[in-house]
Amino acid sequence: MSLTDSARVLYGSPLSRPKNAIFAIIVLVVLVLASTFSLFRVYFSTLSPAAIQVYIMGLLGTLLVTLCPLAILWFLDRREPESRWLYVIAFLWGALIASGIAFPVNGIFFKSVGDFVVLHPEIKDVLGEDAVMLLTAPIAGPLVEETAKGLGVLLLFWLFRSEFDNVRDGFIYGALVGIGFNFQETPFYITKALIETGDIPLYYQIADRLAVLGFAGHPLFTGMFGMGLGLACQTTRRWLRVAAPIGGWLLGFAAHFLNNMVGLTIALVIYFQTGQPVADTPATATPALVAPFLNQWVQHSAIKLVSYFPFFLIVGVMLWQSGIWERTVIREQLADEQESVITPEEYEAVKGDRIFRTRRIDGTDRRTSAAIVRAQNELAFRKWRVKQMGQSLDKDTLVASWREVLGHLRA
């Protein structure tokens, strides 16, 4: 029985039932509207026309640079591409819903810490006039933002299990949510600097927040939580299915916490060395055109590569191992298939697949070749999943559907 693309994406999902799908759509629309209203009320309604122009300029600049990490994720996803709709949903969750949740909740933290500093003015004797920011950032940012972003990845994991196969899928979904959040946050800080200092740190902020090809920051933080969920799908160990998502979120939290602790750490070091707080002078943003963008991007990337090295190492090793797992599953699960699914020549190409290589089907155009390779890989991953669940391959609708798709592509 052949399934449509939408039916395959929703296979085994609670959303495959019309009532659940309608309810989910209503909830999603409400969340988008509530988040948009929250962002407008808390932030956009206070901006002057000039600030709005700067925000739009920052948004366009961020979008241009954001194409780089999106292209990298697309390449990582080449063996078993996820639905484009899920790409859009993950990105919009970070850009609208997660940011719409985080901004007002962060404001509550800032107010609470501000009230505490007012009651204890001696804190400013140590940290200076930026005491509220220095104390709040390590608490509110990691806790609130990683929870808001992680909730979106968790919902994708629950609602689209047939599209969530392994560590690589998890990293892609988590990074997409983080990229969306970055897309909203970067122009926010550019505009914030304009309001506070009168300068427009366009190059500085984009270079800082999109360093290391766009992955040093929110895409890295949330990507590690996604990797934990993906490992829970990929592993056969029960304890790891529970521990991996928790560990992934804690890694993202730790990286975010260390990033936000930099300012507080510097302030404390200055105080203990000099006995004086950080100079109580208005902070000046780095001018937009002090140095070429590429120079600033290279500098920020080098600093963050060193700062986040343990986290980048974990991500790199897990993605590398996930690639080995993908090729192994494809090779093992397609070994017993008939020529209507994969020919002996095609199977030889499967065995020769490598980390940066993408196989093609000889004698076909590019589009048909990509469709056949994708269907073969999807079939292999589904067979692995069915076997892990202890179910019959002959009775699985999705396995039969992918075999039928391959038959049609051969014709």
N, C-alpha and C positions, 0 to 999 in steps of 0.2 A: 504494500500500500504506500503510494507516494504521498509525501506531505509537502505543504507549501513551506516557503522560507520562514514565514511567521509561525507556523505550527511547529517547526523544528526548534525555533528559538524558545517557544513557550512549552516545549514538551516536558512533562513532569512538573510544571510550574503551577502554583496556585492561581496564576493569572490565566491559565487555560480555561478556567470556568468563567463564563461571561459575567456573572454577578461579582466575582472577585475582581475581574478586570475593570469593570465599571467603578467599583468602590476605590480601587487603586488610582484610577485616573482622577477621580474626584479629589482624593487626598493629595495627589501630586499637584493638581491645579491650585488647591487651597494653600499648599505649602509655598508654591511659587508666588502666588498673590500676596500671601502674608510676608514672605521674605522681601519681595519687592517693596511693599509698603513700609516694612521695617527699615530697609536701606534708605528709602526716600525720606522717612521721618527723622531718622537718626543722623543721616549724613547729607544727602543731596539737597534737602530743603534749606540747609544753612549755607550753601555755596553761592557765591556771587557769579554773575555772568562770566567774568574773566576766569574764575576758578573752574567753572564748568567747561570752558574752552580748553583749559590746561588738562582737565580730566580726560576729555575726549582725545586730545593729542597723546596723552600717556596711554590710553586704551589702544589706540591705533599702533603706537610703537610697540607695545607689549604683544599685540596680536601678531605683528610681523615676526618678532623674535620667537614667539610661541610655536610657529610653524616648524621649527627645528626639532623640539622634543616630540611633537606629534608625528613627524616623519620617522623618527627613531622608533617610536612605539609601533607604528605601522609596519616597519621592517621586522621588529621582534615578533610580530603577530602573523608573519607571512605563511607559516605552515598551516595554521587553522584560524583564519581571520574571524574576529568577532563581528557581530552585527553592527553596521554603521549607526543604527539607532541607539545601541547601547553606548557607543562612543559619545554620541551627542548627549544622552541622558547623564552619563558619568561627568562629562565636562560641565553641563549646566547645573548639576547638583553642587559642584564645587563653587561655580561662579555666582549662583543665585541663592540656593537654599542654605548651603553651609555658611556662606558669608553673611546671609541674612539672619542666621541664628547666632553666629559668633559675634558680630559687631555689637548688638545690644547687650548680650550677656557679658562680653568684655567690659562694656560700659558700667555694668553693675559692679564688677570687680574693681574697676578704677575708682568708683565712688566710695566703695567700702574701704579700700586701702587709703584713699584720700582722707576720709574721716579719721582713720586710725593715725595717720601722720599729723593731722591737726591736733589730736589729743596728745601726741608725743612729738613735740617740735624738735626735740633733741636729735631726731632721726635726720633732719635736714642739716644739722651740724656735721653729720658724717657723710651724707650722700648729696647734699646740695639741693638746689631747687627742683631737680629732676627726680627727687626721691620716689614720688608716686609711680612714675613710669618705670624706674629701675626695679622697684619691688613688685610691681604688678605683672610686668612682661613675662618673667619666668614662671608665674603661676597661671595666669589667665590664658596666655597663648597656647602652651602645650595642652593643657587640660581641656579647654573649651573648643579650640579649633580642631584638635585631633579627634575629639569625640564627635563633633558636627560632621567632619569629613568622613570619619570612619563609619558613621551610621549609613551614609550613602553606599559605601562599598559593601557593608553587611547586607543591606537590602538587595543589592545586585546578586550577592552570593545566595541569598535565600530565594529570590524570585526567579532567577535565571540559572538554575543549577546545571542545566544541559550545556550552557555556554561557559561554565567555570570549571575548567579541567585540572589546572595545575598551577605551579608557582608562577610561571610566566603570565598566565591569564590574570592571576591576582595582582601581580605588579602592574600590569597594563591598566587595569581598572582603577587601582589605587592612585597611580601616577596621573591618570586622566582627571580624577577628582582634584588632586593637588594642583594640576596645571590650571584647571578652572578657577580654583581659589586664588592662585597667583595672578591670574588674568584680571581678577577684580581688585586684589589687594595692591598690586604695583601702582596703578594710576592713583589709588587712594593715597599712598604715601607721597607720591609726587605732588599731588594737590595739597596735602597737609603741609609739606615743606613750603609751598608757595604762600599759604596762609600765615605760617609762623615766621618765615624769614624773608619773604618777598622774592625768593629765588626759585628757579625751576630745575631741580636736579634730575632731568629726564634721563641722560646717559647713565648717571650714577645709579639710580634706582633700578633701571632695567638691567644694567650690567650686574648689579648685586643680586637681584632676585631671580635672574635667569642665567646665573653662572653655571659652568660645567654643562654646557649644552642644554640648559634649562632644567636640570634635575637637582641642583643644589638648593634644597629648601622644601617647600610643601610637596612636590612630586616625590621626593625621596622619603619624607616622613610618612605620608599616607601609602606610598608604594610598599613600604615594609609591612604595614598592616595587611595590605592586600596579599602580599607574599605569604603571610602567615595563614590566611584563609585558603590560599591556593595549595599550600603544603598540607593543610587538613584534608583537602580533596584528593591529593596525590598519594598520601601515605596510607599504609594498611595497618599502622599501629594506632590502637584506640587512644592511648594516653597522649600521643602526639596530635591527634585531631582536636584535643581540648587545649593542649599547651601551646600549639603553634600560633593560633590567632591571638592569644593573650601575649605571647612573647613578641609577636610582630607589632602589636599596638604599643607595648612598652618600649620597643626599640625606637619607634617613631616618636613617642613621647620623650625619650631620653635625648634623641638628636635635636628635637625642637627645644627642649629645656636647655641644653648646652648652648644652642645658638642664642637664646634669649638671656642667658646668664652673662654674656660677654660684658655688657654695659655695667652690670652690678659688680662683677669681678674687678673691672678696671677701676671703678669708683672706690672700692674697698682697698685695693692695692695703693692707690694714690693717698687715701686717708692714712693708712698705717705707715706709709713711708714719710709723709710730710706733716701729718697731724692736721691737715686742712682738707675740707671737702673739695669736690670738683669745682673749678672756677664757676661762680654764679654769673656767667655771661650768656646771652642768648646764643643758642646753637646756630651755626651757619651751615646751610646745605652746600654741597659741592655744586658749583655752577654747571649748567647743562653742557656747556661747550668748552670746559677747561682743558680736557684732553679728548682725543678721538675715542669714539665708543669702543672700538676694538681693543685699544690699550687698556681701558678700564675693565672691559670684560675679561681679558687675559689675567689681569691682576686679581680681580675678585675670584676667578676660577681657581687660580693657584692657591689662594688663601683657603678657599673652601674645600679644595681637594685635600689639603693637609688637615683642616679642622674636622672634616667628616670622614677621614680615611677609613677608620674601622667600619663605618656604616656602608661606605661605598664598596669596601672589600666584601662584606657580607652579601650585599646585593649582587655584586659581580659573580661571586662563587655560586650563589644559589641560581642565578640565571643561567650560568654555564652548565651547572648540573641539571637544571630543568631542560636545557636543550638536549643534553645527552639522553635524558629520560624520554623526551618526545621522540627522538630518532629511534630509540630502542623499542618503544611501544609501536610505532608505525611499522618497523621492520618485523617484529614478532607477530603482530596481529594481522598483517597482510600476507604472511607466508603461506597460509592455507586457503587463500581465496582463488576463485576460478579466473580464467582469462577474461571473462566479461567484466570483472572488477579490476584486475591488474594483469598485464602480460608479463612473461618472463623477462623481456627487455626492460620494462618499467620497474620490475622488482630489483633488477641489477642496479638501476639508478637509485632506488631507495637505499640499497646497501652502501652505495657510494656517496650518499648525502653527507655533508659536512656542516660545520657550525655557521659559516657564512655563505654556503651554497644553497641555491634554490633550484630544484630539479624541474625539468620541462618534459612534456610529452612530445616526442618526435613525430613529425608528419601532421601536426595540427597547428592552427593559429594560436596566437598568444592567449586569447580569451578562453578558448575551449581547453587549452592546456592547463590554464590556471584553475578552471572549474573542475577538471578531472582530478588534478592533484589535491585540491581542497576536499573533494568528496572522498577520495581515498583516505586522506588523513583523518577526516571527521569519522569515517567508518571505523578506522583503527582505534581512535580514542573512545568511541562509543562501545566497541567490543570489549575494550579493557575495563570500562566502567561496569558493564553488564556482568562480566566475569567476577569483578570484585564484589558485586552485590549478590553473587551466587544465583543469578537468574539464567534463564535459557536464552541463547542467542537467537534461536529459531522463532521464539515468541516475541522478540523485541521489535516493536513497530519502527523505531528509529533506525535500527540496523537494516531492516528490510527496505526502508525508505532510501537510505544512502546507496544500497545495492541497486535499487531501481533507478535512481538518478544516474548512476554510472552506466547502466544499460542504455538509457536515453542519450547520454552524451556520446557513447560509442556509436549509436545509430546516426 
